[in-house]
């Protein structure tokens, strides 16, 4: 191979190396631009997201503070005290409790009398009669415990039924009353409850009690 041929080959190889070197430099220079563009895109996306989220909060706040909403509250303790239906429920429950206590007291009185009689005559009783009397006392004691348990369960069930009926009927009345008065929300307030403060100007307790009593009397 001639000397000129070698020179041509060397020139071609040198040209290829230079081209590769230039391509490598260009790829390194473009890479930071891609990263920068990506970061800018993510930053813009985050700003858009934050803006959207802030807009939602502002919208929610404007809805909550909308002056067109009419809100009032009633003192639930006062309602329970002067609402005739509540008075009736409380009176019925108290009457049932008193009756249950009376029955239990009578049972205990019978038990105590039986024990006293047994203690008086026990010294002159025969063993068989003494055992029969003692057995009778034990049976009466078991009966008292069962009656007490049954009355307690019965009273609890009746109280639950009456309370549920009271809540449902009062809720029905309040749906009509609240709508007729033009309120969007009527809240329940009581000392120690979840609502820590209530503007006195929004208190419609007296009006609601009057309307509840009229509604209750009309339907009973």
Helices and strands as residue ranges (DSSP letters): H 3-64, E 71-75, H 76-82, H 84-121, G 122-124, H 127-181, E 185-189, G 200-202, H 205-218
